[in-house]
Amino acid sequence: MKTLIIFSFLLVGAVQAQQYSIDWHKIAGGGGTSTGAVYQVSGAIGQPDAGVAMSGGNYSVTGGFWSLISLVQTIGAPTLAITPSNNTVTISWPTSPSGFVLQQKSNLVTTNWTTSGYPITTNGAVESITVTSSSGNLFFRLSHP
């Protein structure tokens, strides 16, 4: 028994833990998730100290305000796709059938969809736009006038 106790102390001395520290912190605002039926909304209160990424070692954290670029699928319209890449997103859709117009708005509560002003790129089978991360919400849909 005495040997087992000594062996245990030797093992504990051989184990080394990672050293982590948080040199600066701030508790600002709050947030959470609200759910009901099939819908879920997550949100947080913005922080005045939003800025560039903070990093150390293999980890990085970016504080700031949430923004959303999202798609609204219109029944009968070509399927929209969204592909994120770094600080941009590409929104794409099949070129056929023709006659559909890409529209956008920043608030789903209102009904004022407007024709999107982003330049459309066509590669034959697919049309697309590229949006740089925005400070706010953007919703896109295809509509047939």
HELIX and SHEET records of a PDB file:
HELIX    1   1 LYS A    2  ALA A   14  1                                  13    
SHEET    1   A 2 GLY A  31  GLY A  36  0                                        
SHEET    2   A 2 TYR A  39  ALA A  44 -1                                        
SHEET    1   B 2 MET A  54  GLY A  56  0                                        
SHEET    2   B 2 TYR A  59  VAL A  61 -1                                        
SHEET    1   C 4 LEU A  68  LEU A  71  0                                        
SHEET    2   C 4 ASN A 137  SER A 143  1                                        
SHEET    3   C 4 VAL A 101  LYS A 105 -1                                        
SHEET    4   C 4 THR A 114  THR A 115 -1                                        
SHEET    1   D 4 ALA A  81  SER A  85  0                                        
SHEET    2   D 4 THR A  88  PRO A  94 -1                                        
SHEET    3   D 4 VAL A 126  THR A 132 -1                                        
SHEET    4   D 4 THR A 121  THR A 122 -1                                        
END                                                                             
